[in-house]
Amino acid sequence: MKNRLLSKRLQNISYSQTLAMSNKAIKLKNKGYDIINLSLGEPNFSPPNFILNDAKKAIDEGSYHYYTPVSGYLELREVICKKFYRDNGLKYIPSQIVVSTGGKQSIMNVLLSLLNPKDEVIIPAPYWVSYYQMVKLCEAIPIIIPTIMEKNFKINPKKLEESITKKTKLFILNTPCNPTGSVYSYKELKNLVEIFKRYPKIIILSDEIYEHICYSVKHTSIAIFPDLYDRVITLNGLSKAFSMTGWRIGYIGAPEWISKSCEKIQGQITSCANSIAQRAAISALNASPIEIEYMIKEFKKRRNLVLDMMKEIPEFQIINKPNGSFYVFPKVSDLFGKKFYGKIIRNSEDLSSFFLEKAQVSTVSGSAFGDNEYLRISYATTEDKIVEALTRIKKSIKII
């Protein structure tokens, strides 16, 4: 009866599977189980000291305990403009910037600003879990383009054009990608741009939250192409590269008509982002990316460790080498149909639950990202935990 009182909008979406799996792991850990959490994309580092010191300074000065402008401090938006030009070659002015309570709010601001019921949004799969649900929450229609490991989980121009219809409103690009670690090269983006040039009404939302976590392929912002600049919303934030997940700072650079609409929506939902976190963001984004290179080098070491250890688990297939983010996305469908401890593994959700129960390792099913044959494993934790977790996983599937 109570469910009938809930909105159809709410009933149309599901819970975040990454957060759900992480919550399960936390509950088991609180009960005394030795759970290793490889499900959440949360770096184990503390934020750099210079950021923490500037946050403390802002608290002590006593001037920053009050509401800020909805779109963020002007000083922060100016710094974001400088960052976009320094790191991405993109020219924005402060009125094109909106600072929000994390990247998720930034994305929802954009979707609520642009989408009407039955609009179509093209999303390459595997995709970050929330894109699909957020589009549904806006009563629009997600149009999924499947990709394969053999092609580094990337779409090609032909597949993109085949997915475009008269109802296409938005395309969501995520590079470096969560969950696959794929990074689109300048040339690959240029080929996609040639298709978008033929469809001038399509807007592109480019999620670049992992831009600094790149290994052998340089990150390119799709807004760098002049023909698309006026149609691209560039999304970024502090959670991943600066290890500031709980500080909740995301931001966009966008055409002004979109930034103003996002500001309007945000003003009615949360108003400004946290004032002290904004002061910390000024410090973070003013700094050269060199300041966080030590984290990137460590992530690369962990990636190589995971890939080496997976060679000893033949049921985990991974033939590509992720060039960004801090995830691997092995194909695990060879384990489907097999019985472990009396339980048949039918899909990636069963497998993820099995690893949590029997190996006490938390992962996320590929179905959460749009491909049931895979499993997402985060290596944002320490090397010793990675070694122990993969050792447990290997042992758990050797007992049939």
N, C-alpha and C positions, 0 to 999 in steps of 0.2 A: 504493500500500500504506500509506504513512504517513498519508494522508488518512483511511483507515479507522480509525485510532487516535484521530482527533480527535473531540471530543464532537459529537453531533447539534446541540446548542445553538449551538456555534460555526459549524458548517456552515450553520446556518439564517440567519445574518446576513452582511452584506457590509461592506466597508471604508467609512469615511466618505469620501464623494466630495469634500467640500470640502477635507479634509485631503489626500486623494490628489492633487487638482488643484494644491493649493498646493505639495506635495512635488515634483511634476513641474516646476513653475515654478522652484523653488529649485535643482533639479538642473541645469536648463538655464542658469540664471543663473550657477551655479558653473562651468559650462563656457565662460562668456564671453558668452553671449547677453544682449541688453539686454531682459530680461523685465520687464513692468509687471504687478504682481500685483493684480488686482481680484477675486480669488477668496476671500480670507480676510477675515472680519469682525474685523479688528484695527486699532484706531485708531492713527494714526501719532504721536499726542502722547505725551509723557512724562507720568507721573503728576504731579499738582500737587506743588510743592516742599514744602508743609507735611506732606504724607504721607511723602515721601522722608526729610525731616528727622526725623520721629518714628520711622521704621523704623531709621535710623542710631542714633538715641538708644537705642532698645531693644537694639540690638546692643552698644553701648558700655556700657550699664548692667550687662550680663552676667547678668541674672536671667531671661532669656527664651529660654534655649537648651535647654529641657527639654520633656518631654511636657506637654501641657495636658489638661484634661478632654476626653473624646472629643467632646463637643458644642461645645467652644470655651470660651475664657476666660469666666468669669461676667461680667466687666466688658464684654466684647464683646457678649455676649448681651443685657445690659442696654441697651447703646447701640443695638443692632438693634431692641429693643422701642421705644425712644424714636424711632428713625428711622421705624418703621412707623406710629407714631401721628402724628408730625409730617408725613410726606409722604403717607400713605395713609389716615389716620383709623382705623387698625386697632389694637386693643388686644390685645397679647400679653404674656405673662410669660416670664421666661428659660427656664423648663422647656418652653416651646413652641417654642424656637429650637434649631436644629442647624446648626452651621457645618461646611462640608465642603470638600474639595479641589476647588473649582470647582463651577459649576452642574451639570455633567454628573453628578458624583457625587451631588449633592443629588437629581437626578431619579432616578438608579438606586436610591438608598436608598428613595425613595418607591415606585417600581415593584416592587422586590423585597419591600417590606413588604406590599403590597396584592394583587399579582396572583398568581393560580393559573393553571395550564394551561387554555386554552380560555376564560378570561375575555375579555370584549370591551372594547376601549378606543377611544373615538371621538376621531378627530383630523381637524380641518378641514384641507383641502389648498388651496393649498400650505402645507407644514409644514417646520419645521426638520428637517434630515436625520436627526438621531439619534433623534427620537421613535419613528419607525417601527421602526428596528432594535432599539432598547432594549425595546420592547414584545415583539418577536419573541424577543429573548434571554430574556425571562421566560416564554416559551412561551404567551403570550397572543395575542389576535387583534386586529390594528389594523383598525378600521372607519373608512374614509375618507369624509369629506363633501367633494365637490369644490365649489369656488367659482369665480367668474368675475371678470375685471377690471371689467366693467361694474357690478358690485355691490361694488366695492372689495375683492374677495376675502374677503367676510364671509359667514358662514352666517346664516340666518334661523331663527326658532323652528320653523317648519314642517319644515324640513330636519333640524333637530336632533331633533325628536320622531320623525320617520320612521326615524331611525337607531338609536333606543333599542330594545333587546330585553331579555328576562329575563336575558341574560348580560352586560349592560352593567355594568361595574364602575367605569369611570373616564372622565372627559372631560378632554382636554388643551386648554387655552386659552393662546394666545400673543399678547399685546397689550402694547406695539407688536410687530408681527409680523416675524419673519425667515422668509421672504425678501421679503415684499411691502411692508413699511412701513405696513401698515394698522393703525389704532388704533380700537378699539371705543369708542363714546361711552357715557356713563352710560345713556342711553335704550336703546341697543342691548343693553347688558348686562342691563338690567332686563327686557327682553323675553325674553331667554334664561333669566333667573332664574325667570320665571313657569312655564317648562317644567320646570326642575329641581325646583321645588316639588312637582310631581306625581310625582316619582320620587326619594323620599328616600334610597334606598340608593346613589345615584350620587355618587362623590367627584369633586371638580374639582381638577386641578392647574393653577394659574395661573402661567405663566412670564412674569415681569415684568422680565426682565433689562435691557430697553431703556427702562424707565419714564421716565427723565430725558431721553431723546433723543426728544422730542416737539416738534412745530412749531406747528401751529394747532389741534390737538385735545388737550384735557387728558386725561392718563392717569387711569383709574379702576380701582381694584382690585375684583374681583368679590366678594371677601370682605367688602366694605363693606355688602353687603345682609344684614340680620340673619338672614333665613331660610336663608342658605347658609353663614354664618360657620363653623359647626361641621363643615362638609363640604369646606372649601377649604384646600388647601395653597398658600401664597403663596411663590413662588420668586424669589430675586433674587441679586445678586452684584456684584463690583467690576470685572469684566473690561471692560465696555463704557463706561459713563458715566465711570469713573475712569481708563480706559485702563490697566488693570492685568491684562491677559490672563495674563501669566506668573506672577503672584502666586498664582493659583489659590485664590480665596476665593469660595465660593458659600454660600448659607444659605436656610433655610426658616423660615416661621412656620406652625404647623399645630396642629390639635387635639392635645392632649397624648398621646393613645394612639398617634397616628401619629409624633409627634416621638420618643417613647420607642422605638418600633420601629425608626426610622431610626438612632437612636443605637446600638441593639443591633447592627444590621447593620454600621454603620460601625466599631464597636469590633472586629469580627472581620476587617475588610478593610484599613483604613488607620489606624485609631485617629484621632488628632487631625489637623487641618490644620496647615500650617506655622506655628510659633509666632511668628516675626517678622512674617510676613504678617498674622497676626491682630492684632498690635499696630498695624500700619499701617492695618488695617481700622477699628480704633477711631477713629483720626484721621480717616479718610475719612468714616465714617458720622456722626461727631459734627458734621461741617461742614455748613453750609447748602448746599443745591443751588445757591445763587447762585455758589459758588466754582467751579463747573464750567460756568457759562453761556457762557464764552468758547468752549468746545469745541462746545457745542450750536449756537451762532450760526455757527460755521465749518462744521459739518455741514449746516446749512440752506443756506448759500451753495453748498456743493458739490452738494447735491441739485438746487438750481435750475440750476446749471451743467450737470449731467448731463442734466436734462430739456430744457434749451435746445439742447444739442448733439444730442440724439436726434431733434429735429425735422428735422435735416438727414440723418437716416438713415431713410428711409421704410420700410425693411424691418423696423425696430424699432417696434412699435406699443405705445404707452403712453398711455392716455386718463385714467387716474386719477393723482392727485397723492399720493404716499406721505407720510403725516403723522408718521412715526416711523422709528426705527432708522436705519441708514445703507446701505440697499440700494435699488436699483430692479429691477423684475422685468418687463422688456419681453417682449411676445409676438414670437417670431421665426420662427414657422412658415411665413411667406411665403418664407423662404429654403430650406425643405425641398424636395428634388427638383432643386435647381439644382446646376450643376457649376462648381467653382472649381479652377483649376490641375489639371484632369483628375480631380478627386475629387467625387463626388456627396454632398451633404449630406442625409442621410436623417432625422436627428433632432437633438435638442438636444445630445446627447453628441458627435456628429460636428461640430457647429458650434463647440462649446467647444474641441474638439481642434484644429479648423482655425484658430481665432483664436490659439491658443497657438503653433501651428507657423508660420503665415504672417504674423500681425500681432504675434507675440510679446507677446500680452496674455492673461493668465490670467483666466478666468471660470469659472462653475460651471453645468452643464447644469440645466435645469428639471426633468428627470427625477429628479434627486437630491432634489427637494422635492415630488415627487408630481404634476408637470405637465410633460409633455415639450415642450409648445409654447412654453415660456418659457426665459429665461436670467437667472441672477442676477448682477448687477454690484454690487460694493461700492464706495462712494465714501468709504471710511475713510482714503484716502491723500491726498496733496497735490493742489492744484488743477492744477499744471503736469503732474503725471503723469496726471490724469484727462483733461486736454485732449489730451495726446500719445496716450494709449491709445485714446480714441474717434476721434481722427483716423486712427490706424492701422487701426482696425476698419472705418471708413468706406471707406478706400482699398482694403482687402483684398477687400471684396465688390463693388467696382466693376469688378474685373478678372475677366471670365468667359471 
